[in-house]
Amino acid sequence: MKVLSTLRAGRVVRQTLFTPKSPNPNQRRRGVGISKEDKQKANLKTSYEKLLMLMCANFSPGDWWITLSYDDEHLPADREASKKPFRKYMRKFRKYRKDNNEPLKYVYCTQLTTRNGGRRLHHHMVMRAEDDSDRERLEKLWEGGKITYIRKLKSFEDIMDKAHYMCREPRELGVHIPGEQMWTASRSLVRPKPQYMTIDNDSVDINVPVGCTELSEPVQIPGYGGDKTILYYENP
């Protein structure tokens, strides 16, 4: 028997086919032949896919894409130290939104490595836009130096691209610290919920449907019930 889990966020679909755990609570599934490197890659892929689904479920073209950088005077010593100025910034903007009876929905990440290969702490964020006056307020409240980039997301594909970019550092450069969050989301975001279907066929397989665009390579991990995950976009 297999179980198919389907998670939808707009036109993005994530499906996982797996063998359910043994009904015997004293019998644990064991991973067979899974190297530490393969497990880490699978964890990074899962984190990216969760971010993608979250962003596709909560943000639309017209929402903000923001990069916050630091000048030399305000540059934090490390990632941990950068949390304080960022949280202060978000508290002030949250108050601004609250005073205007507007919700604050966002997801952000902190990166060290820049696109050109340099190493300097900065933050990337996607934020729900309420009106164009947000831009002036966002720039005014940041005390770390300057906002190096702020623009509106152009398309649904742009949102998917930003989710991919926000996870680029550990995926491409291998600088992710195990156990450390790759990204953080506000509590107000809608969390997509999976739908489950039981399949009485142990030989069944799943593949990206014809006419859909594969967003990442399928992953199948030996052991753990032979889990297989696919991620794709349903073209209009």
C-alpha positions as CSV (number, residue, x, y, z in Angstrom):
1,M,0.0,0.0,0.0
2,K,1.2,3.5,-0.9
3,V,0.0,7.0,0.1
4,L,0.0,9.9,-2.3
5,S,0.3,13.4,-0.7
6,T,-0.7,16.3,-2.9
7,L,0.0,19.9,-1.9
8,R,-1.3,22.8,-4.1
9,A,-0.4,26.5,-4.1
10,G,-1.9,28.2,-7.1
11,R,-0.5,26.4,-10.2
12,V,2.4,24.8,-8.3
13,V,1.9,21.2,-7.2
14,R,4.1,19.1,-4.9
15,Q,3.4,15.4,-4.7
16,T,5.0,12.8,-2.5
17,L,4.5,9.1,-2.8
18,F,5.4,7.0,0.2
19,T,4.8,3.8,2.2
20,P,3.1,4.6,5.5
21,K,4.8,3.8,8.7
22,S,4.3,0.4,10.2
23,P,1.3,0.1,12.5
24,N,3.6,-1.4,15.1
25,P,4.8,1.6,17.2
26,N,7.8,-0.3,18.3
27,Q,9.0,-0.9,14.7
28,R,10.8,2.0,13.2
29,R,11.5,2.6,9.5
30,R,15.2,2.8,8.9
31,G,17.0,4.6,6.1
32,V,19.0,2.3,4.0
33,G,22.0,3.4,2.1
34,I,21.5,7.1,2.8
35,S,24.7,9.1,3.0
36,K,25.0,12.2,5.1
37,E,25.5,14.3,1.9
38,D,22.4,12.9,0.2
39,K,20.3,13.5,3.3
40,Q,21.5,17.1,3.5
41,K,20.7,17.6,-0.2
42,A,17.2,16.2,0.4
43,N,16.7,18.5,3.4
44,L,17.8,21.6,1.4
45,K,15.4,20.6,-1.4
46,T,12.5,20.1,1.0
47,S,13.2,23.5,2.6
48,Y,13.2,25.2,-0.8
49,E,10.0,23.5,-1.9
50,K,8.2,24.5,1.3
51,L,9.2,28.1,0.8
52,L,8.1,27.9,-2.8
53,M,4.6,26.6,-1.8
54,L,4.3,29.2,0.9
55,M,5.2,32.1,-1.4
56,C,2.9,30.9,-4.2
57,A,0.0,30.6,-1.7
58,N,0.4,34.0,-0.2
59,F,2.0,36.4,-2.7
60,S,1.0,37.8,-6.1
61,P,2.5,40.0,-8.9
62,G,2.5,43.5,-7.5
63,D,3.9,42.5,-4.1
64,W,7.3,43.8,-2.9
65,W,10.7,42.2,-3.5
66,I,13.2,43.9,-1.1
67,T,16.9,43.7,-0.5
68,L,18.2,45.3,2.8
69,S,22.0,45.9,3.0
70,Y,24.3,47.5,5.5
71,D,26.9,50.2,5.2
72,D,30.3,49.8,7.0
73,E,29.1,51.7,10.1
74,H,26.1,49.4,10.7
75,L,27.4,46.1,9.4
76,P,26.7,43.3,11.9
77,A,29.5,41.0,13.0
78,D,27.6,37.8,12.0
79,R,24.2,36.4,11.1
80,E,23.1,36.2,14.8
81,A,23.9,39.9,15.3
82,S,22.0,40.9,12.2
83,K,18.7,39.7,13.8
84,K,18.5,42.7,16.1
85,P,18.4,45.5,13.5
86,F,16.2,43.5,11.2
87,R,13.7,42.7,14.0
88,K,13.7,46.4,15.0
89,Y,12.9,47.4,11.4
90,M,10.1,44.9,11.2
91,R,8.6,46.1,14.6
92,K,8.4,49.7,13.3
93,F,6.9,48.7,10.0
94,R,4.4,46.3,11.7
95,K,3.3,49.3,13.9
96,Y,2.9,51.4,10.8
97,R,0.7,48.7,9.2
98,K,-1.3,48.2,12.4
99,D,-2.0,51.9,12.7
100,N,-3.5,51.8,9.2
101,N,-5.4,48.5,9.9
102,E,-3.3,46.6,7.3
103,P,-1.9,43.2,7.8
104,L,1.9,42.5,7.5
105,K,2.7,39.4,5.6
106,Y,6.3,38.5,4.6
107,V,9.0,35.9,4.2
108,Y,12.7,36.7,4.4
109,C,16.2,35.2,4.5
110,T,19.6,36.4,5.6
111,Q,22.5,35.7,3.3
112,L,26.2,36.3,3.5
113,T,27.4,35.6,-0.1
114,T,26.5,38.2,-2.7
115,R,25.7,37.5,-6.4
116,N,29.2,38.7,-7.5
117,G,31.0,36.4,-5.0
118,G,31.6,38.9,-2.3
119,R,30.8,38.2,1.4
120,R,28.6,40.7,3.1
121,L,25.5,40.2,5.2
122,H,22.2,41.3,3.7
123,H,18.5,40.4,3.8
124,H,16.1,39.4,1.0
125,M,12.4,39.7,1.6
126,V,9.1,39.3,-0.2
127,M,6.3,41.4,1.4
128,R,2.6,41.8,0.7
129,A,2.0,45.2,-0.8
130,E,-1.0,47.3,0.4
131,D,-0.4,50.5,-1.5
132,D,2.4,52.4,-3.2
133,S,3.1,54.5,-0.1
134,D,4.8,51.4,1.3
135,R,7.9,52.1,-0.7
136,E,8.7,55.4,1.0
137,R,8.0,54.0,4.5
138,L,10.1,50.9,3.8
139,E,13.1,53.1,2.8
140,K,12.7,55.6,5.6
141,L,12.5,53.0,8.5
142,W,15.6,51.0,7.6
143,E,18.6,52.1,9.7
144,G,21.3,49.7,8.4
145,G,22.4,51.8,5.5
146,K,20.3,51.8,2.4
147,I,17.8,49.5,0.7
148,T,19.7,48.4,-2.3
149,Y,16.7,47.0,-4.1
150,I,13.0,47.4,-3.9
151,R,10.5,46.7,-6.7
152,K,7.3,45.0,-7.3
153,L,7.1,41.3,-8.4
154,K,6.3,41.2,-12.1
155,S,4.7,37.8,-12.5
156,F,4.0,34.4,-11.0
157,E,7.2,33.2,-12.6
158,D,9.0,36.0,-10.8
159,I,7.7,34.8,-7.5
160,M,9.0,31.2,-8.2
161,D,12.4,32.7,-9.2
162,K,12.7,34.6,-6.0
163,A,11.9,31.5,-3.9
164,H,14.7,29.8,-5.8
165,Y,17.1,32.7,-5.3
166,M,16.4,32.9,-1.5
167,C,17.7,29.3,-1.2
168,R,20.6,29.7,-3.5
169,E,23.3,30.2,-0.9
170,P,23.3,26.7,0.7
171,R,22.3,25.0,-2.5
172,E,25.0,26.4,-4.8
173,L,27.7,27.4,-2.4
174,G,27.4,25.0,0.5
175,V,27.6,27.6,3.2
176,H,24.4,26.6,5.0
177,I,24.8,25.8,8.7
178,P,23.0,22.5,9.7
179,G,20.1,23.2,12.0
180,E,19.9,26.9,11.0
181,Q,16.7,28.2,9.3
182,M,17.2,29.0,5.6
183,W,14.2,31.4,5.7
184,T,11.6,32.8,8.1
185,A,7.9,33.6,7.5
186,S,5.4,35.7,9.3
187,R,2.8,33.8,11.3
188,S,0.0,35.5,9.4
189,L,0.7,33.6,6.2
190,V,-1.6,30.9,4.9
191,R,0.0,27.4,5.1
192,P,-1.2,25.1,2.3
193,K,-2.4,21.8,3.6
194,P,-1.8,18.5,1.8
195,Q,-4.5,16.1,0.6
196,Y,-3.9,12.3,1.0
197,M,-5.0,9.4,-1.1
198,T,-4.3,5.7,-0.4
199,I,-3.3,3.5,-3.3
200,D,-3.5,-0.3,-3.0
201,N,-0.5,-0.9,-5.4
202,D,3.1,-1.1,-4.2
203,S,4.4,-0.7,-7.7
204,V,2.7,2.6,-8.5
205,D,4.9,5.5,-9.5
206,I,4.5,9.3,-9.9
207,N,5.8,11.5,-12.7
208,V,5.3,15.1,-13.8
209,P,2.1,15.2,-15.9
210,V,2.3,15.8,-19.7
211,G,2.0,19.6,-20.4
212,C,3.3,20.6,-17.0
213,T,6.7,22.2,-16.2
214,E,9.1,20.4,-13.9
215,L,10.4,22.8,-11.2
216,S,13.0,20.6,-9.7
217,E,14.4,17.1,-10.3
218,P,12.4,14.3,-8.7
219,V,14.0,12.9,-5.5
220,Q,13.7,9.3,-4.4
221,I,15.4,8.3,-1.1
222,P,16.1,4.7,-0.5
223,G,14.7,3.4,2.8
224,Y,12.1,5.4,4.7
225,G,9.4,3.6,2.6
226,G,11.0,4.6,-0.7
227,D,9.6,8.2,-0.6
228,K,9.5,10.0,-4.0
229,T,8.7,13.7,-4.4
230,I,8.0,15.6,-7.6
231,L,7.4,19.4,-8.0
232,Y,5.8,20.9,-11.1
233,Y,3.9,23.9,-12.4
234,E,0.5,23.5,-14.2
235,N,0.8,25.7,-17.3
236,P,-2.2,27.9,-18.2
